[in-house]
Amino acid sequence: MPVMGQLKDERKTEAEIGIEDEFVAAKLLAMTGKRPDAIRLLDSLRRISQPTAALYFELAKLHHENKDINLTESNLKSALQLEPDNIWVRRFEIDFSKELGRNETAMQSLNYLISLQPKQTENYNQLVQLYMLDKQYDKALFTLNLKEKNIGWSVNNTIQKAEILDTGGKVKESVSTLRQLIDKFPNEKKYYRLITGILHSNDMIEESEPYLRKILEIDPNDGDAKLGLLLLNKGKGSIDDYFTSLLPLVSNPDVPIDIKVKELYPQVLKHANSGDSILGNQLIVLCDKLVIAHPDEAKSHAIYGDVLKNNGNFISAIRQYEKTLSISKKNFVVWEQLMFCLQAVGNTDQLSVVAADAIDYFPNKAISYYFYAKTQIARNEFTKAESSLNEANMIAAGNPDIESRINTAFAEIYLKKRDWAKATKSVDQALLQSNNMNGAANELKGDILKEKNDMKNAAIFWQKAFDLGIRSQSLSNKLESVKNN
């Protein structure tokens, strides 16, 4: 013990210096990838010297790299017992605990770190994230309030609190929190937009109106706000008023196309299901404006093609689908719709080219092989057609709609070969697979019955095909011949 007034001798002994040199050597071994040697050296140091938190921490990291959970945990625990306030050891403990799914331990350690580093933002952020994963919304809010108290108010912290309140079902409190941002930044429309987003996601659309109007006050050309007000008021007027008010929005090239397509799509589906010609004509006017506003967007031409096809204007629909594919070939639905249109107008040559291209781009789509087979049947290339249909069958396994089409095509081949038994078997299978809803199969069944001189039943199946939407000239001629006889 030093005499009063004398300085303590801080010099290290040779043994202590040697231990430090060995520790440095172990770290060098670890850095050069010699992990087993580093572990052996550190273990020997642990046995011959007074272990330190640094030594246990290095062992914990090395065992973690070896994926030895038990040894990682025991050495980490020893390091923390010696130095509970060591920031680096605490951070390792947090990451290790999260890795093992021990979120409660990670939360405790983060709270401890916050008490040591009250100005460190990342500790709060990690803790909030863990509380959110565990659905402990009140604790997440408490943490953000503590962060605000220790570090200060911030926009991001306020937005995060609003998001947590919204997730926890406290919508009014969430909106109230975001209003703090509006009070501080009354001309920043993005904060009004955040409020409208929360209200819309909670089916409180009507309450968003004042915020939407404020956005338009700040920016009269804001397409999202215009659309929001349009959606808000579309049920208050007639359908004609709705489409009239939608026209300037669709025509504005500055409004993103996704917003327009999202609004138009439900009407397109309604038209497809109802066949309402008035609705179809209104959609054609809008889609015509849409492709003028967005001539280089595949989506604008694709949705226009759908409207034209559903309206029975196959030639114009073909042009729109072709334009879509010239911009992007990634959407198989467009290929499929184009093939249906080409079949509807009887353009076998182009259908053959398009179907072959579709197979090249999407080799696992059975419908393309079916359409390709249809063009081969039209050229009386029956062997090739059967090969294409067998390919389609292998891919379509389990899809009754496509399997029904394939069997109808097989029946068509057998009918042309005058093999009534096989033709009947295939068409009956097609009708069974479609619950008698395959119009082409019904027409073909009538054709087979006609060949068997059973005109009475043939007429029944032809009429069923007509009722299911088959509008070919050949079917019209068959029905007319039945009436005349």
The 8 nearest C-alpha neighbors of each residue, nearest first, counted from 0:
[[1, 2, 7, 3, 5, 8, 6, 4],
 [2, 0, 5, 7, 3, 6, 4, 8],
 [1, 3, 5, 4, 0, 6, 7, 8],
 [4, 2, 5, 1, 6, 0, 7, 8],
 [3, 5, 2, 6, 1, 7, 0, 8],
 [4, 6, 2, 3, 1, 7, 8, 0],
 [7, 5, 8, 4, 1, 2, 3, 9],
 [6, 8, 9, 1, 5, 0, 2, 10],
 [7, 9, 10, 6, 1, 11, 5, 0],
 [10, 8, 7, 11, 6, 12, 1, 15],
 [9, 11, 8, 12, 7, 13, 15, 16],
 [12, 10, 15, 9, 16, 13, 14, 8],
 [11, 13, 15, 14, 16, 10, 17, 9],
 [12, 14, 16, 15, 17, 11, 18, 10],
 [13, 15, 17, 12, 16, 18, 11, 19],
 [16, 14, 18, 12, 17, 13, 11, 19],
 [17, 15, 13, 19, 18, 14, 20, 12],
 [16, 18, 14, 20, 15, 19, 13, 21],
 [17, 19, 21, 15, 20, 16, 22, 14],
 [20, 18, 22, 16, 21, 17, 23, 15],
 [21, 19, 17, 23, 18, 22, 24, 16],
 [20, 22, 24, 18, 19, 23, 25, 17],
 [21, 23, 19, 25, 24, 20, 18, 26],
 [24, 22, 26, 20, 25, 21, 19, 27],
 [23, 25, 21, 27, 22, 26, 20, 28],
 [26, 24, 37, 28, 22, 23, 27, 40],
 [25, 27, 29, 23, 28, 24, 30, 22],
 [28, 26, 30, 24, 29, 25, 31, 23],
 [27, 29, 33, 25, 31, 37, 26, 30],
 [28, 30, 34, 26, 32, 33, 27, 31],
 [31, 29, 27, 28, 32, 26, 33, 34],
 [32, 30, 28, 29, 33, 27, 34, 26],
 [31, 33, 29, 30, 34, 28, 27, 35],
 [34, 32, 28, 29, 36, 31, 35, 37],
 [33, 35, 29, 37, 36, 32, 38, 28],
 [36, 34, 38, 37, 33, 39, 29, 61],
 [35, 37, 39, 34, 38, 33, 40, 28],
 [36, 38, 25, 34, 40, 28, 35, 39],
 [39, 37, 35, 41, 36, 40, 42, 34],
 [40, 38, 36, 42, 37, 41, 35, 43],
 [39, 41, 37, 43, 38, 42, 25, 36],
 [40, 42, 44, 38, 43, 39, 45, 37],
 [43, 41, 45, 39, 44, 40, 38, 46],
 [42, 44, 46, 40, 45, 41, 39, 47],
 [45, 43, 41, 47, 46, 42, 48, 40],
 [44, 46, 42, 50, 43, 48, 47, 41],
 [45, 47, 43, 44, 48, 42, 50, 49],
 [46, 48, 44, 45, 43, 49, 50, 42],
 [49, 47, 45, 44, 50, 46, 18, 43],
 [48, 50, 51, 45, 47, 46, 44, 54],
 [51, 49, 45, 48, 54, 52, 55, 44],
 [52, 50, 54, 53, 55, 49, 81, 78],
 [51, 53, 78, 55, 54, 81, 56, 82],
 [54, 52, 56, 51, 55, 57, 78, 50],
 [55, 53, 57, 51, 56, 52, 58, 50],
 [56, 54, 58, 74, 52, 78, 57, 53],
 [55, 57, 59, 53, 54, 58, 78, 52],
 [58, 56, 60, 54, 59, 55, 53, 61],
 [57, 59, 55, 61, 56, 60, 62, 54],
 [58, 60, 71, 56, 74, 62, 57, 75],
 [59, 61, 63, 57, 58, 62, 56, 64],
 [60, 62, 58, 64, 63, 59, 57, 65],
 [63, 61, 65, 71, 59, 67, 64, 60],
 [64, 62, 66, 60, 65, 61, 71, 67],
 [63, 65, 61, 66, 62, 60, 67, 59],
 [64, 66, 62, 63, 67, 61, 34, 68],
 [67, 65, 63, 64, 68, 62, 71, 61],
 [68, 66, 62, 65, 69, 63, 70, 71],
 [67, 69, 71, 70, 66, 72, 63, 62],
 [68, 70, 72, 71, 67, 73, 62, 74],
 [71, 69, 73, 72, 68, 67, 74, 62],
 [72, 70, 59, 68, 62, 63, 69, 74],
 [71, 73, 75, 69, 70, 74, 68, 76],
 [72, 74, 76, 70, 75, 71, 69, 77],
 [75, 73, 77, 59, 55, 76, 71, 72],
 [76, 74, 78, 72, 77, 59, 73, 56],
 [75, 77, 73, 79, 74, 78, 72, 80],
 [78, 76, 74, 80, 75, 79, 73, 81],
 [79, 77, 52, 75, 55, 81, 76, 80],
 [80, 78, 83, 82, 76, 81, 77, 75],
 [81, 79, 77, 78, 82, 83, 76, 52],
 [80, 82, 78, 79, 52, 83, 77, 51],
 [81, 83, 79, 84, 85, 80, 52, 78],
 [84, 82, 79, 85, 80, 81, 89, 78],
 [83, 85, 82, 86, 115, 89, 79, 112],
 [86, 84, 88, 82, 83, 87, 89, 79],
 [87, 85, 89, 88, 84, 90, 112, 115],
 [88, 86, 90, 89, 85, 91, 92, 84],
 [87, 89, 91, 90, 85, 86, 92, 56],
 [90, 88, 92, 86, 87, 91, 85, 93],
 [91, 89, 93, 87, 92, 88, 86, 94],
 [90, 92, 88, 94, 89, 93, 95, 87],
 [91, 93, 89, 95, 90, 94, 96, 88],
 [94, 92, 105, 90, 96, 91, 95, 97],
 [93, 95, 97, 91, 96, 92, 98, 90],
 [96, 94, 98, 92, 93, 97, 91, 99],
 [95, 97, 101, 99, 93, 98, 94, 105],
 [98, 96, 100, 94, 99, 95, 102, 101],
 [97, 99, 95, 96, 100, 94, 101, 93],
 [100, 98, 96, 97, 101, 95, 102, 94],
 [101, 99, 97, 98, 102, 96, 103, 95],
 [102, 100, 96, 99, 103, 97, 104, 105],
 [101, 103, 105, 104, 100, 97, 106, 96],
 [102, 104, 106, 105, 101, 107, 96, 100],
 [105, 103, 107, 106, 102, 101, 108, 96],
 [104, 106, 93, 102, 108, 103, 107, 96],
 [107, 105, 103, 109, 104, 108, 126, 102],
 [108, 106, 104, 110, 109, 105, 111, 103],
 [107, 109, 111, 105, 110, 106, 112, 104],
 [110, 108, 112, 106, 111, 107, 122, 105],
 [109, 111, 113, 107, 108, 112, 106, 114],
 [110, 112, 108, 114, 109, 113, 107, 115],
 [113, 111, 109, 115, 114, 110, 116, 108],
 [114, 112, 116, 117, 110, 115, 111, 109],
 [113, 115, 111, 112, 116, 117, 110, 109],
 [116, 114, 112, 113, 117, 111, 84, 86],
 [117, 115, 113, 118, 119, 114, 112, 122],
 [116, 118, 113, 119, 114, 149, 115, 150],
 [119, 117, 116, 150, 120, 149, 113, 146],
 [118, 120, 116, 117, 121, 122, 113, 123],
 [121, 119, 122, 123, 118, 124, 146, 150],
 [120, 122, 124, 123, 119, 125, 126, 118],
 [123, 121, 125, 124, 120, 119, 109, 126],
 [124, 122, 126, 121, 125, 120, 127, 146],
 [125, 123, 121, 127, 126, 122, 128, 120],
 [126, 124, 128, 122, 127, 123, 121, 129],
 [125, 127, 123, 129, 128, 124, 106, 109],
 [128, 126, 139, 130, 124, 129, 125, 131],
 [127, 129, 125, 131, 126, 130, 124, 132],
 [130, 128, 132, 126, 131, 127, 133, 125],
 [129, 131, 135, 133, 127, 139, 132, 128],
 [132, 130, 134, 128, 133, 129, 135, 136],
 [133, 131, 129, 134, 130, 128, 135, 127],
 [132, 134, 130, 131, 135, 129, 136, 102],
 [135, 133, 131, 132, 136, 130, 167, 129],
 [136, 134, 130, 133, 138, 137, 131, 139],
 [135, 137, 139, 138, 134, 131, 140, 167],
 [138, 136, 140, 139, 135, 141, 130, 142],
 [139, 137, 141, 140, 136, 135, 142, 130],
 [138, 140, 127, 136, 142, 137, 130, 141],
 [141, 139, 143, 137, 142, 138, 144, 136],
 [140, 142, 138, 144, 139, 143, 137, 145],
 [143, 141, 145, 139, 140, 144, 146, 138],
 [144, 142, 146, 140, 145, 141, 147, 139],
 [143, 145, 147, 141, 146, 142, 140, 148],
 [146, 144, 148, 142, 143, 147, 149, 141],
 [145, 147, 143, 149, 144, 148, 150, 142],
 [148, 146, 151, 144, 152, 150, 145, 149],
 [147, 149, 145, 146, 151, 150, 144, 152],
 [150, 148, 146, 147, 151, 145, 117, 118],
 [151, 149, 147, 146, 118, 148, 152, 117],
 [152, 150, 147, 148, 149, 153, 146, 145],
 [151, 153, 147, 154, 156, 150, 148, 157],
 [154, 152, 156, 155, 157, 151, 147, 158],
 [153, 155, 157, 156, 158, 152, 180, 159],
 [156, 154, 158, 157, 153, 159, 160, 152],
 [155, 157, 159, 153, 154, 158, 160, 143],
 [156, 158, 160, 154, 159, 155, 161, 153],
 [159, 157, 161, 155, 160, 156, 162, 154],
 [158, 160, 162, 156, 161, 157, 155, 163],
 [159, 161, 157, 163, 158, 162, 164, 156],
 [162, 160, 173, 158, 164, 159, 163, 176],
 [163, 161, 165, 159, 160, 164, 166, 158],
 [162, 164, 166, 160, 165, 161, 167, 159],
 [163, 165, 169, 167, 161, 173, 162, 166],
 [164, 166, 170, 162, 168, 169, 167, 163],
 [167, 165, 163, 168, 164, 162, 169, 136],
 [166, 168, 164, 165, 169, 163, 136, 170],
 [167, 169, 165, 166, 170, 164, 163, 171],
 [170, 168, 164, 165, 172, 167, 171, 173],
 [169, 171, 173, 165, 172, 168, 174, 164],
 [170, 172, 174, 173, 169, 175, 165, 164],
 [173, 171, 175, 170, 174, 169, 176, 164],
 [172, 174, 161, 170, 164, 176, 171, 175],
 [173, 175, 177, 171, 176, 172, 194, 178],
 [174, 176, 172, 178, 173, 177, 171, 179],
 [177, 175, 173, 174, 178, 179, 161, 172],
 [178, 176, 174, 179, 180, 175, 161, 173],
 [177, 179, 181, 175, 180, 176, 182, 174],
 [178, 180, 182, 177, 181, 176, 183, 175],
 [181, 179, 183, 178, 182, 177, 184, 190],
 [182, 180, 185, 178, 184, 183, 179, 190],
 [181, 183, 179, 180, 185, 184, 178, 177],
 [182, 184, 180, 181, 185, 179, 178, 186],
 [183, 185, 181, 186, 187, 182, 180, 190],
 [186, 184, 181, 182, 187, 183, 180, 188],
 [187, 185, 184, 188, 217, 181, 214, 213],
 [188, 186, 189, 184, 185, 190, 181, 191],
 [187, 189, 191, 214, 190, 186, 192, 217],
 [190, 188, 192, 191, 187, 193, 214, 194],
 [191, 189, 193, 192, 188, 187, 181, 180],
 [192, 190, 188, 194, 193, 189, 210, 195],
 [191, 193, 189, 195, 190, 194, 196, 188],
 [194, 192, 190, 196, 191, 195, 189, 197],
 [193, 195, 191, 197, 196, 192, 174, 198],
 [194, 196, 198, 192, 207, 197, 193, 199],
 [197, 195, 193, 199, 194, 198, 192, 200],
 [196, 198, 200, 194, 195, 199, 201, 193],
 [199, 197, 203, 195, 201, 196, 200, 204],
 [198, 200, 204, 202, 196, 201, 197, 203],
 [201, 199, 197, 198, 202, 196, 203, 204],
 [200, 202, 198, 199, 203, 197, 170, 204],
 [203, 201, 199, 204, 200, 198, 205, 197],
 [204, 202, 198, 201, 199, 206, 205, 207],
 [205, 203, 199, 207, 206, 202, 198, 231],
 [204, 206, 207, 203, 208, 231, 202, 198],
 [205, 207, 204, 208, 203, 198, 209, 195],
 [206, 208, 195, 204, 205, 210, 209, 211],
 [207, 209, 211, 210, 206, 205, 212, 228],
 [210, 208, 212, 211, 207, 213, 206, 214],
 [209, 211, 213, 212, 207, 208, 191, 214],
 [212, 210, 214, 208, 224, 213, 209, 207],
 [211, 213, 215, 209, 214, 210, 216, 208],
 [212, 214, 216, 210, 215, 211, 209, 217],
 [213, 215, 211, 217, 216, 212, 188, 218],
 [216, 214, 219, 218, 212, 217, 213, 221],
 [215, 217, 213, 214, 218, 219, 212, 211],
 [216, 218, 214, 215, 213, 186, 219, 188],
 [217, 219, 215, 220, 221, 216, 214, 188],
 [218, 220, 215, 221, 216, 217, 214, 225],
 [221, 219, 218, 222, 215, 225, 253, 254],
 [222, 220, 224, 218, 223, 219, 215, 225],
 [223, 221, 225, 254, 224, 220, 226, 248],
 [224, 222, 226, 225, 221, 227, 258, 254],
 [223, 225, 227, 211, 226, 222, 221, 228],
 [226, 224, 222, 228, 227, 223, 229, 221],
 [225, 227, 229, 223, 224, 228, 230, 222],
 [226, 228, 224, 230, 229, 225, 223, 231],
 [229, 227, 231, 225, 230, 226, 232, 224],
 [228, 230, 226, 232, 231, 227, 233, 225],
 [231, 229, 227, 233, 228, 232, 226, 234],
 [232, 230, 228, 229, 233, 227, 205, 204],
 [231, 233, 229, 235, 234, 230, 228, 236],
 [234, 232, 230, 235, 241, 229, 231, 236],
 [233, 235, 232, 236, 231, 237, 230, 241],
 [234, 236, 232, 233, 237, 231, 241, 240],
 [237, 235, 234, 240, 233, 238, 241, 232],
 [236, 238, 240, 239, 241, 235, 234, 233],
 [237, 239, 241, 240, 242, 236, 233, 234],
 [240, 238, 242, 237, 241, 243, 236, 244],
 [241, 239, 243, 237, 238, 242, 236, 244],
 [240, 242, 238, 244, 239, 243, 233, 245],
 [243, 241, 245, 239, 244, 240, 246, 238],
 [244, 242, 240, 246, 245, 241, 239, 247],
 [243, 245, 241, 242, 246, 240, 247, 229],
 [246, 244, 242, 248, 243, 247, 241, 249],
 [245, 247, 249, 243, 248, 244, 250, 242],
 [248, 246, 250, 249, 245, 251, 244, 243],
 [247, 249, 251, 245, 250, 246, 222, 254],
 [250, 248, 246, 247, 251, 289, 259, 245],
 [249, 251, 247, 288, 248, 292, 289, 246],
 [250, 252, 248, 253, 249, 254, 247, 292],
 [253, 251, 292, 254, 250, 293, 255, 249],
 [254, 252, 251, 255, 222, 220, 292, 256],
 [253, 255, 222, 252, 251, 256, 248, 258],
 [256, 254, 257, 258, 253, 259, 252, 222],
 [255, 257, 259, 258, 260, 254, 293, 299],
 [258, 256, 260, 259, 255, 261, 298, 262],
 [257, 259, 261, 256, 260, 255, 262, 223],
 [260, 258, 256, 262, 261, 257, 263, 249],
 [259, 261, 263, 257, 262, 258, 264, 256],
 [262, 260, 258, 259, 264, 263, 257, 265],
 [261, 263, 259, 260, 264, 258, 265, 266],
 [264, 262, 260, 266, 261, 265, 259, 267],
 [263, 265, 267, 266, 261, 260, 262, 268],
 [266, 264, 268, 267, 263, 269, 262, 261],
 [267, 265, 269, 264, 268, 263, 270, 262],
 [268, 266, 264, 270, 269, 265, 271, 263],
 [269, 267, 271, 265, 270, 266, 272, 264],
 [268, 270, 266, 272, 267, 271, 273, 265],
 [269, 271, 267, 273, 274, 268, 272, 275],
 [272, 270, 268, 269, 309, 274, 273, 267],
 [271, 273, 269, 270, 274, 268, 275, 267],
 [274, 272, 270, 275, 271, 269, 268, 276],
 [273, 275, 270, 271, 272, 276, 309, 310],
 [276, 274, 273, 278, 277, 270, 279, 271],
 [275, 277, 279, 278, 274, 280, 310, 270],
 [278, 276, 280, 279, 275, 281, 282, 274],
 [279, 277, 281, 275, 276, 280, 282, 270],
 [278, 280, 276, 282, 277, 281, 310, 275],
 [279, 281, 283, 277, 282, 278, 276, 284],
 [282, 280, 278, 284, 283, 279, 277, 285],
 [281, 283, 285, 279, 280, 284, 286, 278],
 [282, 284, 280, 286, 285, 281, 287, 279],
 [285, 283, 287, 281, 282, 286, 280, 288],
 [286, 284, 282, 288, 287, 283, 289, 246],
 [287, 285, 289, 283, 288, 303, 284, 282],
 [286, 288, 284, 289, 285, 290, 283, 291],
 [289, 287, 291, 285, 286, 250, 290, 292],
 [288, 290, 286, 292, 287, 291, 249, 250],
 [289, 291, 294, 293, 299, 292, 287, 288],
 [292, 290, 288, 289, 294, 293, 287, 250],
 [291, 293, 252, 289, 290, 250, 288, 294],
 [292, 294, 290, 296, 291, 295, 289, 252],
 [295, 293, 290, 291, 296, 292, 299, 300],
 [296, 294, 293, 297, 326, 290, 299, 300],
 [295, 297, 298, 293, 299, 294, 300, 326],
 [296, 298, 323, 300, 299, 326, 301, 327],
 [299, 297, 301, 296, 300, 302, 323, 260],
 [300, 298, 290, 301, 297, 302, 296, 289],
 [299, 301, 303, 319, 323, 297, 298, 302],
 [302, 300, 298, 304, 303, 299, 323, 320],
 [301, 303, 305, 304, 299, 300, 298, 306],
 [304, 302, 300, 306, 286, 305, 301, 307],
 [303, 305, 316, 319, 301, 307, 302, 306],
 [306, 304, 302, 308, 303, 307, 309, 301],
 [307, 305, 303, 309, 304, 308, 310, 267],
 [306, 308, 310, 316, 312, 304, 309, 305],
 [309, 307, 311, 305, 313, 310, 316, 312],
 [310, 308, 306, 311, 307, 271, 305, 274],
 [309, 311, 307, 308, 312, 279, 306, 276],
 [312, 310, 308, 309, 313, 307, 316, 306],
 [313, 311, 307, 308, 310, 314, 315, 316],
 [312, 314, 316, 308, 340, 315, 311, 317],
 [315, 313, 317, 316, 312, 318, 344, 340],
 [314, 316, 318, 317, 313, 312, 319, 307],
 [315, 317, 304, 313, 307, 319, 308, 318],
 [316, 318, 320, 314, 315, 319, 337, 313],
 [319, 317, 321, 315, 316, 320, 322, 314],
 [318, 320, 304, 322, 316, 300, 321, 317],
 [321, 319, 323, 317, 322, 318, 304, 301],
 [322, 320, 318, 324, 323, 319, 317, 325],
 [321, 323, 319, 325, 320, 324, 318, 326],
 [324, 322, 297, 320, 326, 321, 325, 300],
 [325, 323, 328, 327, 321, 326, 322, 320],
 [324, 326, 322, 323, 327, 321, 328, 297],
 [327, 325, 324, 323, 297, 322, 295, 328],
 [328, 326, 324, 329, 325, 323, 297, 330],
 [327, 329, 324, 330, 326, 325, 331, 323],
 [328, 330, 327, 331, 324, 360, 333, 332],
 [331, 329, 332, 333, 328, 334, 327, 324],
 [332, 330, 334, 333, 335, 329, 361, 328],
 [331, 333, 335, 334, 330, 336, 337, 329],
 [332, 334, 336, 331, 335, 330, 337, 320],
 [335, 333, 331, 337, 332, 336, 338, 357],
 [334, 336, 332, 338, 333, 337, 331, 339],
 [335, 337, 339, 333, 338, 334, 332, 340],
 [336, 338, 340, 334, 335, 339, 317, 320],
 [337, 339, 341, 335, 340, 336, 350, 342],
 [340, 338, 336, 342, 337, 341, 343, 335],
 [339, 341, 343, 337, 342, 338, 313, 336],
 [342, 340, 338, 346, 344, 343, 339, 350],
 [341, 343, 345, 339, 340, 344, 338, 346],
 [342, 344, 340, 341, 345, 339, 313, 346],
 [345, 343, 341, 342, 346, 340, 313, 314],
 [346, 344, 342, 343, 347, 341, 350, 340],
 [347, 345, 341, 344, 348, 349, 350, 342],
 [346, 348, 350, 374, 349, 345, 351, 342],
 [347, 349, 351, 350, 346, 352, 374, 345],
 [348, 350, 352, 351, 347, 346, 353, 341],
 [351, 349, 347, 353, 352, 348, 341, 354],
 [350, 352, 354, 348, 349, 371, 353, 374],
 [353, 351, 349, 355, 350, 354, 356, 348],
 [352, 354, 356, 350, 355, 351, 357, 349],
 [355, 353, 357, 367, 351, 371, 356, 352],
 [356, 354, 358, 352, 357, 353, 351, 359],
 [357, 355, 359, 353, 358, 354, 352, 360],
 [356, 358, 354, 360, 359, 355, 361, 353],
 [359, 357, 362, 361, 355, 356, 360, 367],
 [358, 360, 356, 357, 361, 362, 355, 354],
 [359, 361, 357, 358, 362, 356, 328, 329],
 [360, 362, 358, 363, 357, 359, 364, 331],
 [363, 361, 358, 359, 364, 360, 357, 365],
 [364, 362, 361, 365, 394, 358, 391, 395],
 [365, 363, 366, 362, 361, 367, 394, 358],
 [364, 366, 391, 368, 367, 394, 395, 363],
 [365, 367, 369, 368, 364, 370, 401, 391],
 [368, 366, 370, 354, 369, 365, 358, 364],
 [369, 367, 371, 391, 365, 366, 370, 387],
 [370, 368, 366, 372, 367, 371, 388, 391],
 [371, 369, 373, 367, 372, 368, 354, 366],
 [370, 372, 368, 374, 373, 354, 369, 351],
 [371, 373, 384, 375, 369, 370, 374, 387],
 [372, 374, 370, 376, 371, 375, 377, 369],
 [375, 373, 377, 371, 372, 376, 347, 351],
 [376, 374, 372, 380, 378, 384, 377, 373],
 [375, 377, 379, 373, 378, 374, 380, 381],
 [376, 378, 374, 375, 379, 373, 347, 380],
 [379, 377, 375, 376, 380, 374, 381, 373],
 [380, 378, 376, 381, 377, 375, 412, 384],
 [381, 379, 375, 378, 383, 376, 382, 384],
 [380, 382, 384, 379, 383, 376, 385, 412],
 [383, 381, 385, 384, 380, 386, 379, 387],
 [384, 382, 386, 381, 385, 380, 387, 375],
 [383, 385, 372, 381, 387, 375, 386, 382],
 [384, 386, 388, 382, 387, 383, 389, 381],
 [385, 387, 383, 389, 384, 388, 390, 382],
 [388, 386, 390, 384, 385, 372, 389, 368],
 [389, 387, 391, 385, 390, 386, 369, 392],
 [388, 390, 392, 386, 391, 387, 385, 393],
 [391, 389, 387, 388, 393, 392, 386, 394],
 [390, 392, 365, 388, 394, 389, 368, 393],
 [393, 391, 389, 395, 390, 394, 396, 388],
 [392, 394, 390, 391, 395, 396, 389, 365],
 [393, 395, 391, 365, 392, 396, 363, 390],
 [396, 394, 392, 365, 398, 393, 391, 397],
 [397, 395, 394, 398, 393, 392, 402, 399],
 [396, 398, 399, 395, 402, 401, 394, 400],
 [397, 399, 395, 400, 396, 401, 402, 403],
 [400, 398, 402, 432, 401, 403, 397, 433],
 [401, 399, 403, 402, 398, 433, 404, 432],
 [400, 402, 404, 403, 399, 398, 405, 395],
 [401, 403, 399, 405, 404, 400, 398, 406],
 [404, 402, 429, 400, 406, 401, 405, 432],
 [405, 403, 401, 407, 402, 406, 408, 400],
 [406, 404, 402, 408, 407, 403, 401, 388],
 [405, 407, 409, 429, 403, 425, 408, 404],
 [408, 406, 410, 404, 405, 426, 409, 440],
 [407, 409, 411, 405, 406, 410, 404, 412],
 [410, 408, 406, 412, 411, 407, 405, 413],
 [411, 409, 422, 407, 425, 413, 408, 412],
 [410, 412, 408, 414, 409, 413, 407, 415],
 [413, 411, 409, 415, 410, 414, 416, 408],
 [414, 412, 416, 422, 410, 418, 415, 411],
 [415, 413, 417, 411, 416, 412, 422, 418],
 [414, 416, 412, 417, 413, 411, 418, 379],
 [415, 417, 413, 414, 418, 412, 419, 411],
 [418, 416, 414, 415, 419, 413, 422, 412],
 [417, 419, 413, 416, 420, 421, 414, 422],
 [420, 418, 422, 421, 417, 423, 414, 413],
 [419, 421, 423, 422, 418, 424, 413, 425],
 [422, 420, 424, 423, 419, 418, 425, 413],
 [421, 423, 410, 413, 419, 425, 420, 414],
 [424, 422, 420, 426, 421, 425, 419, 427],
 [423, 425, 421, 427, 422, 426, 420, 428],
 [426, 424, 410, 428, 406, 422, 427, 423],
 [425, 427, 429, 423, 428, 407, 410, 424],
 [428, 426, 430, 424, 429, 425, 423, 431],
 [427, 429, 431, 425, 426, 430, 432, 424],
 [430, 428, 403, 426, 432, 406, 427, 431],
 [431, 429, 435, 427, 433, 428, 432, 434],
 [430, 432, 428, 434, 429, 433, 435, 427],
 [433, 431, 429, 399, 403, 430, 434, 428],
 [432, 434, 430, 435, 436, 431, 437, 403],
 [433, 435, 431, 436, 432, 430, 437, 429],
 [436, 434, 430, 433, 437, 431, 441, 432],
 [437, 435, 433, 434, 438, 467, 430, 441],
 [438, 436, 440, 439, 433, 435, 430, 441],
 [437, 439, 464, 441, 467, 440, 436, 469],
 [440, 438, 442, 441, 437, 443, 464, 469],
 [441, 439, 443, 437, 442, 438, 407, 426],
 [440, 442, 444, 438, 460, 464, 439, 443],
 [443, 441, 461, 445, 439, 464, 440, 444],
 [442, 444, 446, 440, 445, 441, 439, 447],
 [445, 443, 441, 447, 446, 442, 440, 448],
 [444, 446, 457, 448, 460, 442, 443, 447],
 [447, 445, 443, 449, 444, 448, 442, 450],
 [448, 446, 450, 444, 449, 445, 443, 451],
 [447, 449, 451, 445, 453, 457, 450, 446],
 [448, 450, 452, 446, 451, 454, 447, 453],
 [451, 449, 447, 452, 448, 446, 453, 419],
 [450, 452, 448, 449, 453, 447, 454, 419],
 [453, 451, 449, 450, 454, 448, 457, 455],
 [454, 452, 448, 449, 451, 455, 456, 457],
 [455, 453, 457, 449, 456, 452, 458, 448],
 [454, 456, 458, 457, 453, 459, 481, 449],
 [457, 455, 459, 458, 454, 453, 460, 448],
 [456, 458, 445, 454, 448, 460, 459, 455],
 [457, 459, 461, 456, 455, 460, 454, 462],
 [460, 458, 456, 462, 457, 461, 463, 455],
 [459, 461, 463, 445, 441, 457, 462, 458],
 [462, 460, 442, 458, 464, 463, 459, 445],
 [461, 463, 465, 459, 464, 460, 458, 466],
 [462, 464, 460, 466, 461, 465, 467, 459],
 [465, 463, 438, 461, 467, 441, 462, 442],
 [466, 464, 469, 462, 468, 467, 463, 461],
 [465, 467, 463, 468, 464, 462, 469, 438],
 [468, 466, 464, 465, 438, 469, 463, 436],
 [467, 469, 465, 466, 470, 464, 438, 463],
 [468, 470, 465, 464, 471, 467, 438, 439],
 [471, 469, 468, 465, 472, 474, 475, 473],
 [472, 470, 473, 474, 469, 475, 343, 476],
 [471, 473, 475, 474, 476, 470, 477, 469],
 [472, 474, 476, 471, 475, 477, 470, 478],
 [475, 473, 477, 476, 471, 472, 478, 470],
 [476, 474, 472, 478, 473, 477, 479, 471],
 [475, 477, 479, 473, 474, 478, 480, 472],
 [478, 476, 474, 480, 479, 475, 473, 481],
 [479, 477, 481, 475, 480, 476, 474, 482],
 [480, 478, 476, 482, 481, 477, 475, 483],
 [479, 481, 483, 477, 482, 478, 476, 484],
 [482, 480, 478, 484, 479, 483, 477, 458],
 [483, 481, 479, 480, 484, 478, 477, 458],
 [484, 482, 480, 481, 479, 478, 477, 476],
 [483, 481, 482, 480, 479, 454, 478, 455]]
